Amino acid sequence: MMTMRLRELLVDRVAPLKNLSDRSVKMYESTLDRFRDFLGHEPTVDDLDDLTAAKFIRWRQST
């Protein structure tokens, strides 16, 4: 089974369940774009852990 991409999770599940506006989805997608840049690949749920999140936040503070 293929790991779910975070973008797919956002668009197909989170946005409808939370009734997010199109603008909110675009803002979240922008953050996912930066996370992709940091990781070097399209982020998946497997990329979500404390250490990766901390490193991403530190990276964002310096870029």
Secondary structure, 3 states (H helix, E strand, C coil): CCCCEHHHHHHHHHHHHHCCCHHHHHHHHHHHHHHHHHHCCCCEHHHCCHHHHHHHHHHHHHC
